[in-house]
Amino acid sequence: MEEFPAAVTVTDRDLIITYINAKAAKTFEKEGGKDLVGRNLLACHKHRSIEIIERIFGTGEPNAYTIEKKGVKKFIYQAPWRRNGEIAGLVEISAEIPFEIPHFVRD
């Protein structure tokens, strides 16, 4: 996971960051990089994002969207991870994607 080409951030149930891979550390270098491990995820987010995180924990449903920042388009996927069927934390994957991306409908 450390060399996975997308940024991966993992928290526990209390939203304490327990893991960030190398890509996430580079992405969040100005915020502390690997030193973010052990810090609360909520300290890194605005009110709107906190509401989304609360919804993910409340419903168990993932949140997915795309963004463009500094000329790079990214796919963001945030979802709870579970232990013994209970939500145990949050995983966020942020992957760079092309501006034009094929979409297929498969049977």
N, CA and C atoms as a LAMMPS dump frame, in Angstrom:
ITEM: TIMESTEP
0
ITEM: NUMBER OF ATOMS
321
ITEM: BOX BOUNDS ff ff ff
-5.0000000000000000e+02 5.0000000000000000e+02
-5.0000000000000000e+02 5.0000000000000000e+02
-5.0000000000000000e+02 5.0000000000000000e+02
ITEM: ATOMS id mol type element x y z
1 1 1 N 0.83 -1.194 0
2 1 2 C 0 0 0
3 1 3 C 0.875 1.26 0
4 2 1 N 2.051 1.161 0.576
5 2 2 C 2.914 2.336 0.701
6 2 3 C 3.237 2.959 -0.655
7 3 1 N 3.445 2.14 -1.68
8 3 2 C 3.81 2.652 -2.999
9 3 3 C 2.631 2.705 -3.965
10 4 1 N 1.422 2.501 -3.473
11 4 2 C 0.221 2.6 -4.306
12 4 3 C 0.175 3.997 -4.919
13 5 1 N -0.152 4.128 -6.218
14 5 2 C -0.033 5.42 -6.893
15 5 3 C -1.161 6.422 -6.62
16 6 1 N -2.007 6.142 -5.648
17 6 2 C -3.032 7.094 -5.217
18 6 3 C -2.808 7.364 -3.734
19 7 1 N -3.256 8.536 -3.282
20 7 2 C -3.123 8.891 -1.874
21 7 3 C -4.148 8.099 -1.066
22 8 1 N -3.684 7.42 -0.022
23 8 2 C -4.556 6.629 0.84
24 8 3 C -4.374 7.111 2.273
25 9 1 N -5.499 7.488 2.893
26 9 2 C -5.507 7.919 4.288
27 9 3 C -6.511 7.054 5.033
28 10 1 N -6.13 6.552 6.21
29 10 2 C -6.991 5.684 7.003
30 10 3 C -7.103 6.261 8.406
31 11 1 N -8.337 6.241 8.945
32 11 2 C -8.557 6.679 10.327
33 11 3 C -9.188 5.552 11.13
34 12 1 N -9.185 5.741 12.437
35 12 2 C -9.937 4.843 13.302
36 12 3 C -11.331 5.432 13.516
37 13 1 N -12.119 4.832 14.393
38 13 2 C -13.512 5.269 14.633
39 13 3 C -13.573 6.686 15.185
40 14 1 N -12.538 7.101 15.897
41 14 2 C -12.499 8.448 16.479
42 14 3 C -11.904 9.471 15.518
43 15 1 N -11.694 9.042 14.254
44 15 2 C -11.139 9.876 13.193
45 15 3 C -9.693 10.296 13.446
46 16 1 N -8.985 9.492 14.216
47 16 2 C -7.547 9.688 14.387
48 16 3 C -6.865 9.019 13.199
49 17 1 N -6.012 9.739 12.509
50 17 2 C -5.317 9.191 11.346
51 17 3 C -4.357 8.103 11.823
52 18 1 N -4.552 6.896 11.286
53 18 2 C -3.718 5.759 11.685
54 18 3 C -2.711 5.376 10.608
55 19 1 N -2.953 5.817 9.369
56 19 2 C -2.044 5.457 8.279
57 19 3 C -2.204 6.437 7.129
58 20 1 N -1.094 6.846 6.556
59 20 2 C -1.095 7.524 5.256
60 20 3 C 0.062 6.942 4.453
61 21 1 N -0.194 6.676 3.184
62 21 2 C 0.876 6.12 2.351
63 21 3 C 1.772 7.243 1.829
64 22 1 N 2.783 6.884 1.06
65 22 2 C 3.762 7.867 0.574
66 22 3 C 3.112 8.956 -0.274
67 23 1 N 2.162 8.581 -1.144
68 23 2 C 1.492 9.569 -2.006
69 23 3 C 0.686 10.55 -1.163
70 24 1 N -0.013 10.064 -0.147
71 24 2 C -0.776 10.944 0.744
72 24 3 C 0.17 11.851 1.526
73 25 1 N 1.291 11.32 1.975
74 25 2 C 2.263 12.129 2.713
75 25 3 C 2.776 13.267 1.845
76 26 1 N 3.029 12.974 0.562
77 26 2 C 3.486 14.017 -0.359
78 26 3 C 2.368 15.023 -0.625
79 27 1 N 1.151 14.536 -0.816
80 27 2 C -0.004 15.411 -1.063
81 27 3 C -0.213 16.374 0.098
82 28 1 N -0.065 15.873 1.319
83 28 2 C -0.31 16.68 2.517
84 28 3 C 0.989 17.107 3.201
85 29 1 N 2.033 17.253 2.403
86 29 2 C 3.35 17.614 2.932
87 29 3 C 3.314 18.921 3.724
88 30 1 N 2.634 19.939 3.201
89 30 2 C 2.578 21.241 3.887
90 30 3 C 1.837 21.15 5.22
91 31 1 N 0.928 20.177 5.326
92 31 2 C 0.152 20.006 6.55
93 31 3 C 0.863 19.119 7.565
94 32 1 N 1.974 18.503 7.161
95 32 2 C 2.73 17.68 8.088
96 32 3 C 3.145 16.322 7.549
97 33 1 N 2.624 15.923 6.383
98 33 2 C 3.029 14.645 5.802
99 33 3 C 2.788 13.485 6.74
100 34 1 N 3.788 12.64 6.915
101 34 2 C 3.661 11.459 7.777
102 34 3 C 3.391 11.824 9.238
103 35 1 N 3.716 13.056 9.633
104 35 2 C 3.451 13.484 11.008
105 35 3 C 1.96 13.671 11.28
106 36 1 N 1.129 13.571 10.242
107 36 2 C -0.321 13.637 10.445
108 36 3 C -0.85 12.387 11.148
109 37 1 N -0.109 11.288 11.059
110 37 2 C -0.516 10.071 11.766
111 37 3 C -0.583 10.39 13.261
112 38 1 N -1.712 10.048 13.86
113 38 2 C -1.943 10.347 15.272
114 38 3 C -2.772 11.595 15.501
115 39 1 N -2.986 12.375 14.439
116 39 2 C -3.787 13.603 14.557
117 39 3 C -5.223 13.332 14.141
118 40 1 N -6.133 14.177 14.584
119 40 2 C -7.539 14.037 14.258
120 40 3 C -7.816 14.581 12.864
121 41 1 N -8.496 13.789 12.062
122 41 2 C -8.837 14.172 10.694
123 41 3 C -9.684 15.44 10.652
124 42 1 N -10.534 15.643 11.635
125 42 2 C -11.422 16.808 11.634
126 42 3 C -10.652 18.12 11.685
127 43 1 N -9.454 18.109 12.241
128 43 2 C -8.637 19.324 12.306
129 43 3 C -8.186 19.76 10.919
130 44 1 N -8.271 18.851 9.945
131 44 2 C -7.802 19.132 8.59
132 44 3 C -8.938 19.5 7.634
133 45 1 N -10.182 19.554 8.124
134 45 2 C -11.314 19.748 7.229
135 45 3 C -12.21 20.9 7.658
136 46 1 N -12.907 21.453 6.682
137 46 2 C -13.867 22.528 6.912
138 46 3 C -15.216 21.932 7.312
139 47 1 N -16.137 22.802 7.729
140 47 2 C -17.445 22.387 8.236
141 47 3 C -18.193 21.486 7.253
142 48 1 N -18.209 21.834 5.97
143 48 2 C -18.928 21.035 4.97
144 48 3 C -18.379 19.612 4.912
145 49 1 N -17.065 19.482 4.938
146 49 2 C -16.435 18.165 4.906
147 49 3 C -16.766 17.363 6.157
148 50 1 N -16.814 18.03 7.295
149 50 2 C -17.148 17.35 8.547
150 50 3 C -18.56 16.789 8.473
151 51 1 N -19.484 17.548 7.884
152 51 2 C -20.857 17.057 7.713
153 51 3 C -20.883 15.804 6.84
154 52 1 N -20.083 15.784 5.794
155 52 2 C -20.023 14.613 4.91
156 52 3 C -19.462 13.412 5.665
157 53 1 N -18.412 13.622 6.436
158 53 2 C -17.82 12.54 7.221
159 53 3 C -18.847 11.995 8.218
160 54 1 N -19.585 12.884 8.875
161 54 2 C -20.625 12.449 9.813
162 54 3 C -21.7 11.637 9.088
163 55 1 N -22.055 12.036 7.862
164 55 2 C -23.045 11.295 7.086
165 55 3 C -22.524 9.896 6.737
166 56 1 N -21.254 9.811 6.346
167 56 2 C -20.654 8.509 6.024
168 56 3 C -20.747 7.586 7.238
169 57 1 N -20.402 8.097 8.411
170 57 2 C -20.46 7.282 9.621
171 57 3 C -21.898 6.941 9.995
172 58 1 N -22.828 7.872 9.751
173 58 2 C -24.23 7.638 10.095
174 58 3 C -24.929 6.645 9.182
175 59 1 N -24.619 6.712 7.888
176 59 2 C -25.315 5.862 6.915
177 59 3 C -24.514 4.63 6.519
178 60 1 N -23.196 4.707 6.662
179 60 2 C -22.339 3.621 6.198
180 60 3 C -22.112 3.651 4.701
181 61 1 N -22.637 4.661 4.033
182 61 2 C -22.513 4.792 2.576
183 61 3 C -21.275 5.612 2.219
184 62 1 N -20.591 5.251 1.136
185 62 2 C -19.411 6.015 0.716
186 62 3 C -19.779 7.356 0.093
187 63 1 N -18.794 8.202 -0.049
188 63 2 C -18.92 9.496 -0.704
189 63 3 C -17.886 9.524 -1.819
190 64 1 N -18.313 9.851 -3.037
191 64 2 C -17.397 9.856 -4.18
192 64 3 C -17.654 11.086 -5.03
193 65 1 N -16.57 11.689 -5.524
194 65 2 C -16.685 12.873 -6.372
195 65 3 C -15.353 13.121 -7.071
196 66 1 N -15.357 14.062 -8.024
197 66 2 C -14.114 14.466 -8.664
198 66 3 C -13.856 15.931 -8.331
199 67 1 N -12.575 16.296 -8.347
200 67 2 C -12.17 17.686 -8.143
201 67 3 C -11.098 18.037 -9.161
202 68 1 N -10.907 19.326 -9.34
203 68 2 C -9.764 19.827 -10.107
204 68 3 C -9.046 20.822 -9.219
205 69 1 N -7.743 20.631 -9.078
206 69 2 C -6.932 21.512 -8.246
207 69 3 C -5.556 21.631 -8.874
208 70 1 N -5.131 22.856 -9.101
209 70 2 C -3.816 23.137 -9.679
210 70 3 C -3.609 22.387 -10.998
211 71 1 N -4.658 22.336 -11.814
212 71 2 C -4.558 21.717 -13.129
213 71 3 C -4.57 20.196 -13.132
214 72 1 N -4.897 19.583 -11.987
215 72 2 C -4.942 18.121 -11.879
216 72 3 C -6.354 17.713 -11.484
217 73 1 N -6.901 16.744 -12.214
218 73 2 C -8.223 16.213 -11.883
219 73 3 C -8.038 14.966 -11.037
220 74 1 N -8.845 14.857 -9.969
221 74 2 C -8.737 13.717 -9.063
222 74 3 C -10.111 13.122 -8.786
223 75 1 N -10.115 11.82 -8.574
224 75 2 C -11.284 11.1 -8.106
225 75 3 C -11.085 10.862 -6.617
226 76 1 N -12.049 11.295 -5.812
227 76 2 C -11.985 11.141 -4.362
228 76 3 C -13.036 10.113 -3.954
229 77 1 N -12.609 9.117 -3.181
230 77 2 C -13.519 8.085 -2.695
231 77 3 C -13.301 7.945 -1.198
232 78 1 N -14.353 8.23 -0.442
233 78 2 C -14.296 8.141 1.013
234 78 3 C -15.322 7.099 1.451
235 79 1 N -14.892 6.146 2.246
236 79 2 C -15.803 5.088 2.668
237 79 3 C -15.401 4.569 4.04
238 80 1 N -16.401 4.08 4.784
239 80 2 C -16.064 3.482 6.069
240 80 3 C -15.415 2.116 5.867
241 81 1 N -14.537 1.747 6.775
242 81 2 C -14.062 0.373 6.81
243 81 3 C -14.653 -0.252 8.063
244 82 1 N -14.797 -1.556 8.03
245 82 2 C -15.512 -2.244 9.104
246 82 3 C -14.667 -3.33 9.758
247 83 1 N -14.975 -3.56 11.003
248 83 2 C -14.397 -4.679 11.762
249 83 3 C -15.572 -5.397 12.415
250 84 1 N -15.718 -6.685 12.114
251 84 2 C -16.836 -7.472 12.641
252 84 3 C -18.182 -6.82 12.334
253 85 1 N -18.297 -6.234 11.142
254 85 2 C -19.55 -5.634 10.705
255 85 3 C -19.812 -4.225 11.208
256 86 1 N -19.007 -3.74 12.123
257 86 2 C -19.19 -2.396 12.691
258 86 3 C -18.202 -1.422 12.064
259 87 1 N -18.661 -0.195 11.814
260 87 2 C -17.767 0.824 11.26
261 87 3 C -16.628 1.073 12.237
262 88 1 N -15.408 0.921 11.735
263 88 2 C -14.223 1.045 12.582
264 88 3 C -13.355 2.241 12.197
265 89 1 N -13.706 2.925 11.101
266 89 2 C -12.924 4.073 10.68
267 89 3 C -13.286 4.477 9.265
268 90 1 N -12.458 5.307 8.705
269 90 2 C -12.694 5.877 7.383
270 90 3 C -11.453 5.688 6.516
271 91 1 N -11.681 5.406 5.24
272 91 2 C -10.594 5.349 4.26
273 91 3 C -10.89 6.384 3.19
274 92 1 N -9.882 7.176 2.835
275 92 2 C -10.015 8.103 1.716
276 92 3 C -8.942 7.759 0.696
277 93 1 N -9.384 7.604 -0.552
278 93 2 C -8.471 7.366 -1.666
279 93 3 C -8.613 8.54 -2.621
280 94 1 N -7.508 9.15 -2.974
281 94 2 C -7.478 10.279 -3.901
282 94 3 C -6.555 9.908 -5.054
283 95 1 N -7.158 9.712 -6.23
284 95 2 C -6.394 9.25 -7.388
285 95 3 C -6.465 10.264 -8.516
286 96 1 N -5.309 10.591 -9.088
287 96 2 C -5.277 11.461 -10.258
288 96 3 C -5.87 10.71 -11.443
289 97 1 N -6.729 11.414 -12.201
290 97 2 C -7.375 10.81 -13.363
291 97 3 C -7.282 11.769 -14.547
292 98 1 N -7.422 11.258 -15.768
293 98 2 C -7.415 12.138 -16.941
294 98 3 C -8.66 13.037 -16.94
295 99 1 N -8.553 14.201 -17.588
296 99 2 C -9.711 15.093 -17.687
297 99 3 C -10.833 14.446 -18.494
298 100 1 N -10.484 13.737 -19.536
299 100 2 C -11.472 12.985 -20.316
300 100 3 C -11.249 11.516 -19.993
301 101 1 N -12.286 10.886 -19.495
302 101 2 C -12.146 9.495 -19.08
303 101 3 C -13.31 8.69 -19.658
304 102 1 N -13.029 7.545 -20.232
305 102 2 C -14.103 6.738 -20.801
306 102 3 C -15.064 6.238 -19.732
307 103 1 N -16.294 6.082 -20.096
308 103 2 C -17.312 5.501 -19.217
309 103 3 C -17.983 4.382 -19.987
310 104 1 N -18.058 3.207 -19.4
311 104 2 C -18.638 2.05 -20.064
312 104 3 C -19.821 1.533 -19.261
313 105 1 N -20.835 1.102 -19.974
314 105 2 C -21.954 0.412 -19.342
315 105 3 C -21.817 -1.046 -19.737
316 106 1 N -21.7 -1.914 -18.756
317 106 2 C -21.49 -3.336 -19.035
318 106 3 C -22.696 -4.127 -18.575
319 107 1 N -22.991 -5.209 -19.307
320 107 2 C -24.097 -6.091 -18.911
321 107 3 C -23.549 -7.238 -18.107
